[in-house]
């Protein structure tokens, strides 16, 4: 039996819990991955069949780490047969295995964000709706929210709504038709289709409910309704749900995540036990105290207080700067100081609320010669030359992917314009033909001239010899053959006006070949289809390469689950962080506070928080108001921080600030005769000079003289 000496008392209690529902409230840095892996190892050591264990997490990085730790504990042979993966990967595996049994093709393509936007733009054209009125990103967000509620187009249409709702329904319906026509699923479909498959097919449902005796779910607070229902389906027979999560780190409400899934766990499983992990192994006590002060202002949370056996550490520092340029310079200087102290560049992270904030930090790093990498920008697989190559490769594994045909046929241009491609696609759809079949029989397509028929045939001749061995040939060899035959390299050099840029794009294609080699060394054994599937299921966190010694820049959402020696959390101003759209919504504001907590608890030893006195927000320059998250923040033991008038670093103020006698308070909702409803975010001055700063949704933050503003209190 495994020795549990390496675990603390609550961890041991969780690992040795008997079968049945258990909720582990695991604070940031409290060893939740250790608990999950030891729980799995304990089950295996106790004789459980590896195939009876399903462990679910949210990133491929976390799943890989879990697998490696389990193998280290019990050996690779014992751990074989387990399902340890993300929600989406587990659903892909299940769908590929089961769709054939219900008369559907398991050979679907997974559409990523770029594919979704392309398809939605085509839906707008078919519906004769303008993109300026129905932005593809906004419509896709509404479709995603519907799918996370397990609503197909019909269920969405049944919701009350007016003209706009009806138009969104029409786009949703066309979008789903487009996915079906291309034999494709998007990310949300992977969960939705799995739930529907298990609900509608008793034999499939009973098979997986009987098989999975133990269901372990990481980051339970990040589950949306569809994922929550899927867990309940998987665990319905044995009811041995081992849920690990932290309501203080629930930050994906915009993706449909519902923190109430965690908060109501005991209502779902009345016999559940709850264990808290509060000992932190990552951060100093000063960092933990500051982070707790911020998140403890939330009303809807389970009380927990992180502590550590580590020293108190350096105080949390708040940098008050004039503008974003000075903010970036101070951060770059701080990075240099940490590097001089022996900290690796890759252990210094700049975290911001929105990706648009990265520019001045990039420029400051360039000026000072500091290598940096951005997580969550344009990823490697989103670059044009890579997506062009992927269009060819996807045609080799999904013969009905007409969306990829459109891209492949035009890079390089082959004499097939938009009208010709539409005729080819419509003919293929009507007659149930694959892409290769319609290209080979182009003379049968009405409206194509001799030139277009020859061009279509030539493209078919290029693809046909590649498609036949696509499932058995080495992935690298197949990609190399595609590059040689497609003319993609010649296209890059032929259209180049900048030789350095062209060389960089060609190097990206070579790097893609290296990725193919790495995949084949992993021993997956599923060929090109498996390689493409792995790319489609990547997340922002998976794209971060911690082996490169570079300063890391990323959004706070991307930083979830990571840790760094030093963190610079920047842009802490009202309207930016917390974001303006959250200021009039208590649920959104609580999520912003949790997001701040997540950012702060990424730091092991040093945490810097910064705000600027002036910043351009939403296209307008405005005076910066320190974020409410900084108010009263402890810096060292029980020492509050107040912003001084003109200092680069905030230190404890010698006494309280000036008395404020304005009859308004921060957080109060008001109405202005011109700007409408808003929320007070700052109050200063007294008497005739008294001012308030009010955040008005759609109009930004306004500084108003109370005497003349005409403000009214807004009820509710």
VOGU-3710 file (C-alpha; in Angstrom, 3 decimals, decimal comma):
1> xxxxxxxxxx> 0,000/0,000/0,000  1,205/3,520/-0,787  2,670/5,500/2,097  0,737/8,695/2,722  3,437/10,404/4,791  3,962/13,061/2,104  0,393/14,343/2,572  -0,945/16,670/5,237  -3,953/15,648/7,323  -6,788/17,035/5,143
11> xxxxxxxxxx> -5,060/15,707/2,025  -4,827/12,217/3,553  -8,471/12,412/4,564  -9,464/13,189/0,961  -7,212/10,547/-0,598  -8,510/7,785/1,692  -12,188/8,776/1,458  -14,369/5,697/0,819  -16,500/5,463/-2,296  -19,195/8,115/-2,423
21> xxxxxxxxxx> -19,481/11,850/-3,175  -16,717/14,106/-1,861  -16,122/17,835/-2,396  -12,552/19,014/-1,851  -12,418/22,785/-1,434  -8,837/23,343/-2,546  -7,518/26,876/-2,136  -4,919/28,259/-4,521  -1,583/26,440/-4,219  -2,925/23,943/-1,687
31> xxxxxxxxxx> -1,839/20,799/-3,561  -5,029/19,832/-5,381  -3,145/18,052/-8,175  -1,305/16,024/-5,548  -4,612/15,041/-3,947  -6,118/14,023/-7,283  -3,123/11,942/-8,353  -2,724/10,280/-4,971  -6,438/9,507/-4,921  -6,096/7,743/-8,285
41> xxxxxxxxxx> -2,950/5,935/-7,153  -4,674/4,846/-3,940  -7,615/3,431/-5,912  -5,278/1,514/-8,225  -3,168/0,233/-5,345  -6,389/-0,953/-3,707  -7,193/-3,133/-6,717  -9,510/-0,905/-8,745  -9,523/-1,600/-12,486  -7,766/1,322/-14,290
51> xxxxxxxxxx> -10,602/1,320/-16,830  -13,088/2,150/-14,088  -11,452/5,516/-13,364  -12,395/8,701/-15,216  -10,425/11,836/-14,287  -11,439/15,112/-15,921  -9,689/18,472/-15,977  -9,798/21,602/-18,124  -6,400/21,836/-19,855  -4,251/19,320/-21,667
61> xxxxxxxxxx> -1,292/20,539/-19,606  -3,080/19,595/-16,376  -4,130/16,220/-17,826  -0,547/15,433/-18,900  0,793/16,385/-15,485  -1,804/14,179/-13,787  -0,921/11,190/-15,997  2,808/11,635/-15,370  2,360/11,854/-11,602  0,134/8,764/-11,492
71> xxxxxxxxxx> 2,656/6,794/-13,561  5,435/7,879/-11,199  3,420/6,586/-8,243  2,129/3,262/-9,595  4,042/2,552/-12,804  2,972/2,899/-16,436  1,507/-0,619/-16,751  -0,852/-0,194/-13,801  -2,066/3,192/-15,048  -2,918/2,027/-18,571
81> xxxxxxxxxx> -6,589/2,037/-19,446  -7,549/5,074/-17,351  -9,300/8,031/-18,905  -7,377/11,112/-17,745  -8,179/14,016/-20,031  -10,036/17,260/-20,538  -13,812/17,307/-20,855  -13,500/17,878/-24,578  -10,928/15,137/-25,174  -13,018/12,617/-23,223
91> xxxxxxxxxx> -16,080/13,554/-25,266  -14,191/13,240/-28,563  -13,043/9,773/-27,501  -16,555/8,709/-26,554  -18,142/10,141/-29,710  -15,569/8,519/-32,007  -16,275/5,171/-30,337  -20,071/5,395/-30,218  -21,435/7,494/-33,100  -21,016/4,615/-35,563
101> xxxxxxxxxx> -23,346/2,489/-33,394  -26,182/4,988/-33,859  -25,768/5,434/-37,596  -23,663/8,597/-37,569  -20,156/9,204/-38,880  -17,433/9,276/-36,207  -15,008/10,913/-38,671  -15,947/14,500/-37,848  -13,663/17,527/-37,977  -13,416/19,797/-34,925
111> xxxxxxxxxx> -13,957/23,408/-35,986  -11,829/25,929/-34,104  -12,600/29,628/-33,560  -11,324/30,651/-37,003  -13,464/28,008/-38,733  -16,485/29,065/-36,695  -16,092/32,700/-37,731  -15,722/31,722/-41,384  -18,849/29,583/-41,228  -20,860/32,231/-39,378
121> xxxxxxxxxx> -19,935/34,847/-41,980  -21,314/32,504/-44,657  -24,495/32,092/-42,586  -24,886/35,881/-42,464  -24,587/35,997/-46,247  -27,206/33,259/-46,637  -29,556/35,061/-44,253  -28,825/38,399/-45,975  -27,849/40,022/-42,687  -25,077/42,606/-42,277
131> xxxxxxxxxx> -22,005/41,863/-40,141  -22,096/45,377/-38,682  -25,495/44,558/-37,142  -24,783/40,915/-36,275  -21,083/40,653/-35,458  -20,001/36,999/-35,958  -18,160/36,946/-32,616  -21,257/38,153/-30,737  -23,603/35,708/-32,487  -21,181/32,832/-31,856
141> xxxxxxxxxx> -21,008/33,809/-28,188  -24,814/33,579/-27,959  -24,773/30,226/-29,736  -22,096/28,986/-27,325  -24,151/30,099/-24,322  -27,177/28,269/-25,711  -25,184/25,074/-26,178  -23,765/25,332/-22,661  -27,406/25,337/-21,494  -27,999/22,244/-23,684
151> xxxxxxxxxx> -30,251/24,228/-26,007  -30,314/23,376/-29,699  -31,850/25,811/-32,225  -35,410/24,629/-31,454  -34,994/25,099/-27,681  -33,353/28,478/-28,260  -36,268/29,570/-30,477  -38,715/28,646/-27,713  -37,197/31,263/-25,404  -39,142/34,545/-25,279
161> xxxxxxxxxx> -37,692/37,239/-27,522  -38,434/39,685/-30,266  -37,126/40,367/-33,758  -33,420/40,185/-32,833  -33,900/36,884/-31,039  -35,578/35,456/-34,127  -32,653/36,529/-36,321  -30,146/34,927/-33,911  -32,195/31,736/-33,999  -32,082/31,738/-37,803
171> xxxxxxxxxx> -28,285/32,163/-37,747  -27,967/29,404/-35,129  -30,029/27,079/-37,333  -27,974/27,861/-40,444  -24,759/27,494/-38,454  -25,726/24,014/-37,253  -26,703/23,057/-40,801  -23,287/24,219/-41,966  -21,542/22,117/-39,327  -23,524/19,043/-40,349
181> xxxxxxxxxx> -22,826/19,617/-44,044  -19,098/19,763/-43,338  -19,241/16,727/-41,009  -17,914/18,980/-38,257  -18,521/19,768/-34,583  -17,437/22,843/-32,676  -16,086/22,810/-29,102  -19,493/23,218/-27,485  -20,975/20,467/-29,661  -18,510/17,967/-28,213
191> xxxxxxxxxx> -20,171/18,284/-24,785  -23,705/18,790/-26,090  -23,612/15,778/-28,426  -22,168/13,532/-25,716  -24,920/14,480/-23,263  -27,607/13,925/-25,912  -26,068/10,609/-26,970  -26,108/9,313/-23,396  -29,581/10,640/-22,683  -31,129/9,212/-25,851
201> xxxxxxxxxx> -29,409/5,809/-26,011  -29,964/3,656/-22,951  -27,351/1,059/-23,907  -24,603/3,668/-24,279  -25,613/5,409/-21,053  -25,640/2,164/-19,054  -22,298/1,092/-20,510  -20,420/4,206/-19,315  -22,302/4,485/-16,031  -21,391/0,897/-15,266
211> xxxxxxxxxx> -17,803/1,299/-16,408  -16,846/4,476/-14,516  -16,943/3,506/-10,842  -14,936/6,618/-9,898  -15,380/10,035/-11,521  -12,833/12,665/-10,499  -13,336/16,262/-11,646  -10,728/18,999/-11,325  -11,689/22,715/-11,304  -15,323/21,822/-10,578
221> xxxxxxxxxx> -16,166/25,507/-10,129  -15,473/26,057/-13,851  -18,106/23,605/-15,114  -20,986/24,988/-17,132  -24,459/23,468/-17,075  -23,723/21,004/-19,906  -20,522/19,752/-18,228  -22,307/19,565/-14,880  -25,053/17,416/-16,432  -22,443/15,214/-18,096
231> xxxxxxxxxx> -20,710/14,538/-14,767  -24,061/13,616/-13,213  -24,753/11,229/-16,113  -21,346/9,550/-15,844  -21,614/9,171/-12,061  -25,329/8,298/-11,752  -24,852/4,593/-11,003  -21,950/4,498/-8,537  -22,246/8,111/-7,242  -18,533/8,185/-6,456
241> xxxxxxxxxx> -17,860/11,775/-7,509  -14,565/13,237/-6,297  -14,960/16,952/-7,083  -12,048/19,312/-6,486  -12,516/23,042/-6,824  -12,348/26,506/-5,340  -15,259/28,929/-5,586  -12,768/31,783/-5,113  -11,216/30,853/-8,462  -14,389/30,683/-10,544
251> xxxxxxxxxx> -13,577/33,115/-13,388  -15,258/31,751/-16,508  -18,820/33,017/-16,175  -18,549/34,507/-19,666  -18,102/30,944/-20,962  -21,166/29,727/-19,105  -19,342/28,441/-15,998  -21,601/28,420/-12,949  -19,978/28,700/-9,534  -23,275/27,488/-8,036
261> xxxxxxxxxx> -22,414/24,002/-9,342  -19,765/23,887/-6,622  -21,709/25,847/-4,022  -24,706/23,489/-4,354  -22,715/20,222/-4,435  -24,217/19,077/-1,125  -27,725/19,732/-2,425  -27,004/17,448/-5,384  -25,384/14,828/-3,152  -26,897/15,075/0,368
271> xxxxxxxxxx> -24,535/12,389/1,676  -21,453/14,249/0,413  -18,504/15,010/2,636  -16,640/18,337/2,353  -12,922/18,720/3,060  -11,025/22,029/2,957  -7,393/22,317/1,846  -6,130/25,592/3,324  -2,391/25,060/3,687  -0,689/26,835/0,786
281> xxxxxxxxxx> 2,614/25,574/-0,607  3,181/28,333/-3,182  3,016/31,866/-1,837  4,317/33,867/1,090  1,897/34,810/3,870  1,923/38,489/2,852  0,711/37,551/-0,632  -1,934/35,227/0,802  -3,183/37,886/3,228  -3,497/40,479/0,475
291> xxxxxxxxxx> -5,307/38,065/-1,835  -7,660/36,975/0,950  -8,483/40,595/1,770  -9,642/41,136/-1,818  -11,715/37,970/-2,260  -13,210/38,055/1,232  -15,293/41,070/0,157  -17,433/38,676/-1,918  -20,742/37,582/-0,417  -21,231/34,334/-2,351
301> xxxxxxxxxx> -18,320/32,164/-1,273  -17,415/29,431/1,184  -15,165/30,759/3,899  -11,587/29,531/3,777  -8,350/31,170/4,891  -5,086/30,108/3,306  -1,977/29,867/5,448  1,570/28,735/4,873  4,564/27,518/6,806  6,746/29,744/4,634
311> xxxxxxxxxx> 8,096/33,070/5,969  5,934/36,195/5,683  8,093/37,365/2,782  8,361/40,770/1,142  5,412/43,162/1,400  3,085/43,429/-1,565  4,011/46,635/-3,415  1,588/48,950/-5,180  3,085/51,054/-7,973  1,396/54,401/-8,667
321> xxxxxxxxxx> 2,460/55,652/-12,103  1,659/58,602/-14,341  0,654/56,658/-17,450  0,954/53,221/-19,129  4,388/54,109/-20,510  5,813/54,705/-17,033  3,993/51,613/-15,784  5,742/49,487/-18,417  9,147/51,026/-17,652  8,782/50,335/-13,929
331> xxxxxxxxxx> 7,723/46,748/-14,626  10,685/46,193/-16,987  13,018/47,643/-14,355  11,471/45,347/-11,771  12,087/42,344/-14,022  15,752/43,339/-14,374  16,085/43,593/-10,593  14,600/40,122/-10,123  16,888/38,651/-12,803  19,888/40,276/-11,075
341> xxxxxxxxxx> 18,710/38,526/-7,891  18,886/35,152/-9,673  15,266/34,753/-10,834  14,752/33,351/-14,344  12,996/35,556/-16,893  10,359/32,852/-17,358  9,521/33,190/-13,674  8,479/36,830/-14,147  4,910/37,325/-15,374  3,006/40,437/-16,435
351> xxxxxxxxxx> -0,718/39,838/-15,982  -3,388/42,146/-17,361  -7,183/42,263/-17,643  -7,300/42,549/-21,455  -4,837/41,601/-24,210  -4,927/45,181/-25,529  -2,787/46,246/-22,548  0,288/44,303/-23,681  1,692/46,858/-26,176  3,620/49,221/-23,813
361> xxxxxxxxxx> 5,109/46,242/-21,949  6,275/44,708/-25,217  7,868/48,005/-26,223  9,590/48,386/-22,834  11,019/44,860/-23,090  12,294/45,568/-26,613  13,987/48,791/-25,462  15,714/46,987/-22,600  16,581/43,850/-24,552  14,378/41,569/-22,468
371> xxxxxxxxxx> 13,084/38,523/-24,373  9,345/38,018/-23,853  6,494/35,802/-24,996  2,774/36,528/-25,138  0,282/33,817/-24,259  -3,127/34,094/-25,860  -2,201/36,290/-28,810  -2,139/34,894/-32,328  -1,070/31,321/-31,662  1,278/29,349/-33,890
381> xxxxxxxxxx> -1,544/27,284/-35,371  -3,573/30,434/-36,147  -0,939/31,920/-38,470  -1,979/32,242/-42,098  0,567/29,891/-43,643  -0,211/27,224/-41,023  -3,965/27,515/-41,556  -3,423/27,275/-45,322  -1,523/24,024/-44,823  -4,140/22,731/-42,374
391> xxxxxxxxxx> -6,861/23,237/-45,004  -5,132/20,675/-47,235  -4,494/18,242/-44,381  -8,061/18,360/-43,104  -9,356/17,421/-46,530  -7,318/14,233/-46,274  -9,119/13,051/-43,120  -12,599/14,519/-43,685  -13,717/14,130/-47,325  -16,822/16,295/-46,733
401> xxxxxxxxxx> -14,998/19,394/-45,424  -16,015/21,875/-48,114  -14,977/24,785/-45,884  -11,366/23,602/-46,105  -11,753/23,117/-49,863  -12,528/26,820/-50,245  -9,269/27,773/-48,552  -7,098/25,137/-50,219  -8,432/26,036/-53,665  -7,363/29,665/-53,297
411> xxxxxxxxxx> -3,906/29,301/-51,730  -2,282/29,325/-54,165  -4,983/30,504/-56,571  -5,986/27,746/-58,985  -8,540/29,464/-61,229  -11,473/28,641/-58,952  -13,230/31,752/-57,719  -15,984/32,139/-55,136  -18,778/31,469/-57,660  -17,115/28,293/-59,005
421> xxxxxxxxxx> -16,470/26,948/-55,499  -20,080/27,619/-54,512  -21,296/25,658/-57,576  -18,954/22,767/-56,743  -20,134/22,703/-53,135  -23,845/22,904/-53,961  -23,505/20,130/-56,546  -21,628/17,957/-54,049  -24,209/18,562/-51,301  -27,167/17,769/-53,579
431> xxxxxxxxxx> -25,624/14,534/-54,771  -23,943/13,386/-51,551  -20,460/13,573/-53,072  -17,164/13,929/-51,253  -14,805/16,751/-52,126  -12,610/14,432/-54,199  -15,607/13,012/-56,030  -16,983/16,398/-56,998  -13,542/17,588/-58,136  -13,105/14,461/-60,268
441> xxxxxxxxxx> -16,540/14,967/-61,882  -16,379/18,729/-62,273  -17,676/18,493/-65,853  -21,055/17,485/-64,368  -21,331/20,726/-62,407  -23,705/23,180/-64,044  -22,247/26,608/-64,747  -18,537/25,668/-64,767  -16,540/26,583/-67,848  -13,748/24,418/-69,354
451> xxxxxxxxxx> -11,090/26,375/-67,498  -12,736/25,845/-64,112  -13,319/22,150/-64,878  -9,607/21,707/-65,623  -8,638/23,616/-62,443  -10,943/21,480/-60,313  -9,574/18,290/-61,852  -5,982/19,399/-61,230  -6,730/20,061/-57,564  -8,386/16,652/-57,267
461> xxxxxxxxxx> -5,326/14,994/-58,845  -3,116/16,734/-56,278  -5,216/15,593/-53,300  -6,188/12,107/-54,410  -2,821/10,323/-53,987  -2,374/11,970/-50,592  -5,818/11,016/-49,267  -5,466/7,271/-49,862  -2,582/6,663/-47,401  -3,583/9,455/-44,999
471> xxxxxxxxxx> -4,408/7,051/-42,159  -1,274/4,906/-42,437  1,560/7,098/-43,716  3,936/8,884/-41,346  2,430/12,259/-40,449  5,670/14,060/-41,236  5,974/12,392/-44,655  2,363/13,191/-45,454  2,814/16,845/-44,501  6,058/17,026/-46,472
481> xxxxxxxxxx> 4,323/15,590/-49,552  1,494/18,093/-49,150  3,936/20,990/-48,938  5,824/19,730/-52,005  2,708/19,259/-54,120  0,523/22,179/-53,004  2,787/25,042/-53,999  2,416/26,732/-50,602  6,138/27,484/-50,315  6,224/29,055/-53,784
491> xxxxxxxxxx> 3,149/31,097/-52,891  4,933/32,588/-49,858  8,091/33,539/-51,746  6,176/34,703/-54,810  3,935/37,175/-52,973  6,579/38,401/-50,530  7,437/42,089/-50,385  9,497/41,580/-47,223  12,116/38,840/-47,506  12,545/38,600/-43,728
501> xxxxxxxxxx> 8,798/38,095/-43,274  8,744/35,457/-46,026  11,650/33,632/-44,389  9,817/33,680/-41,071  6,713/32,166/-42,666  8,774/29,438/-44,322  10,422/28,707/-40,967  6,942/28,337/-39,464  6,209/25,583/-42,000  9,461/23,854/-40,994
511> xxxxxxxxxx> 8,468/24,196/-37,344  5,170/22,517/-38,218  7,151/19,554/-39,546  9,028/19,449/-36,226  5,665/19,339/-34,424  4,738/16,339/-36,584  7,932/14,551/-35,500  7,234/15,276/-31,829  3,723/13,900/-32,210  4,981/10,686/-33,785
521> xxxxxxxxxx> 7,553/10,236/-31,008  4,715/10,455/-28,473  3,457/7,092/-29,760  -0,181/8,146/-30,127  -0,578/5,849/-33,143  -3,618/7,606/-34,611  -1,812/9,236/-37,518  -2,853/12,477/-39,140  -6,373/12,393/-37,660  -4,974/12,197/-34,124
531> xxxxxxxxxx> -2,456/14,959/-34,832  -5,134/17,337/-36,137  -7,453/16,463/-33,255  -4,755/17,286/-30,704  -4,202/20,700/-32,276  -7,923/21,466/-32,324  -8,210/20,706/-28,594  -5,349/22,956/-27,471  -6,034/25,791/-25,019  -4,131/29,022/-24,340
541> xxxxxxxxxx> -2,481/27,488/-21,279  -1,277/24,565/-23,375  0,515/26,946/-25,738  2,715/28,428/-23,022  6,232/27,037/-23,286  7,805/27,231/-19,830  11,114/25,935/-21,214  11,810/29,266/-22,948  13,530/31,806/-20,703  11,371/34,809/-21,535
551> xxxxxxxxxx> 9,241/37,264/-19,610  5,673/35,951/-19,772  2,794/38,269/-20,677  -0,754/36,998/-20,514  -4,295/37,834/-19,539  -5,480/36,940/-16,066  -7,796/34,301/-17,503  -4,875/32,598/-19,271  -2,814/32,584/-16,059  -5,227/30,277/-14,233
561> xxxxxxxxxx> -3,388/27,177/-12,989  0,117/28,626/-13,465  2,631/29,986/-10,974  5,616/32,356/-11,102  8,252/33,650/-8,720  7,284/37,247/-9,454  3,994/38,653/-10,705  3,267/42,166/-11,956  -0,515/42,625/-11,924  -1,038/45,817/-13,925
571> xxxxxxxxxx> -3,828/48,232/-14,803  -5,651/48,213/-11,473  -8,011/51,113/-12,163  -11,765/51,444/-11,942  -13,273/50,729/-15,342  -10,322/48,617/-16,429  -10,026/46,245/-13,481  -12,712/45,825/-12,331  -13,942/46,119/-15,911  -16,495/48,823/-16,681
581> xxxxxxxxxx> -19,190/46,331/-17,652  -19,067/44,748/-14,186  -19,622/47,922/-12,179  -23,415/47,782/-12,328  -23,752/44,009/-11,825  -22,957/42,421/-8,472  -22,376/38,955/-9,943  -19,943/40,334/-12,520  -18,182/42,394/-9,856  -17,724/39,334/-7,646
591> xxxxxxxxxx> -16,199/37,509/-10,613  -13,796/40,413/-11,203  -12,763/40,159/-7,563  -12,148/36,421/-7,969  -10,104/37,173/-11,081  -7,945/39,548/-9,061  -7,506/36,844/-6,412  -6,413/34,349/-9,088  -3,843/36,810/-10,423  -2,426/37,603/-6,995
601> xxxxxxxxxx> -2,101/33,955/-5,989  0,002/33,125/-9,063  2,938/34,779/-7,236  5,310/32,765/-5,090  7,647/35,425/-3,660  7,005/38,885/-5,091  3,765/40,596/-6,056  3,543/44,061/-7,585  0,207/45,794/-8,247  0,112/48,910/-10,434
611> xxxxxxxxxx> -2,318/51,641/-11,462  -1,931/54,694/-13,706  -3,189/58,213/-13,017  -4,057/58,636/-16,683  -4,905/56,035/-19,313  -6,729/55,817/-22,635  -9,833/53,731/-22,036  -12,201/52,789/-24,850  -10,538/55,336/-27,157  -10,654/58,254/-24,671
621> xxxxxxxxxx> -8,000/59,513/-22,272  -9,277/59,726/-18,728  -7,998/60,225/-15,219  -7,244/56,902/-13,583  -8,964/56,029/-10,335  -7,288/53,374/-8,187  -9,198/50,101/-8,292  -11,394/49,327/-5,317  -9,319/46,145/-5,026  -6,460/48,302/-3,696
631> xxxxxxxxxx> -8,493/50,059/-0,999  -7,363/48,948/2,451  -5,074/46,288/1,001  -2,650/44,965/3,635  1,038/45,487/2,920  2,877/43,384/5,441  1,296/42,590/8,814  -1,842/44,718/9,341  -0,482/47,787/7,488  -2,993/49,344/5,083
641> xxxxxxxxxx> -1,825/50,962/1,851  -3,134/54,309/0,654  -2,086/55,930/-2,639  0,216/58,954/-2,077  0,103/61,994/-4,324  3,209/61,423/-6,488  5,138/58,298/-5,523  6,370/55,414/-7,633  5,811/52,910/-4,837  3,051/53,063/-2,233
651> xxxxxxxxxx> 4,046/52,589/1,366  1,860/52,656/4,477  0,425/56,137/5,038  1,150/57,756/8,431  -2,527/58,332/9,136  -6,015/58,473/7,680  -6,764/60,545/4,596  -8,827/63,778/4,549  -12,361/63,593/5,868  -14,984/63,144/3,185
661> xxxxxxxxxx> -18,382/64,695/3,849  -20,005/63,973/0,487  -23,422/62,275/0,989  -22,570/59,535/-1,511  -20,665/56,299/-1,092  -18,579/54,078/-3,350  -20,687/51,327/-4,911  -23,919/53,359/-4,761  -26,039/53,263/-7,918  -27,109/56,653/-9,287
671> xxxxxxxxxx> -28,834/58,218/-12,277  -27,528/61,210/-14,244  -29,843/63,319/-16,451  -27,524/62,909/-19,467  -25,525/59,707/-18,975  -28,253/57,576/-17,383  -27,628/54,905/-14,740  -24,170/54,351/-13,292  -22,169/53,306/-10,246  -20,039/55,547/-8,005
681> xxxxxxxxxx> -16,455/54,298/-8,005  -14,702/57,099/-6,088  -15,601/59,999/-3,769  -13,310/62,901/-2,888  -13,346/66,409/-1,490  -15,984/68,163/0,579  -18,449/71,024/0,402  -18,580/72,960/-2,876  -15,533/71,118/-4,288  -16,880/67,625/-3,573
691> xxxxxxxxxx> -16,523/65,280/-6,563  -17,605/61,765/-7,442  -16,370/59,491/-10,200  -19,218/57,523/-11,769  -18,896/54,587/-14,176  -21,624/54,777/-16,816  -21,993/51,646/-19,013  -21,305/52,729/-22,593  -20,025/56,166/-21,550  -16,997/55,329/-19,405
701> xxxxxxxxxx> -16,052/56,974/-16,099  -17,060/60,604/-15,556  -15,672/62,981/-12,897  -18,605/65,080/-11,648  -18,940/68,015/-9,244  -21,666/66,922/-6,829  -23,058/70,454/-6,534  -23,949/70,605/-10,244  -24,247/66,981/-11,351  -27,963/66,536/-10,656
711> xxxxxx> -27,457/62,959/-9,468  -30,349/60,886/-8,159  -30,122/57,685/-6,190  -31,118/54,634/-8,227  -33,143/52,070/-6,335  -32,327/48,300/-6,604
//
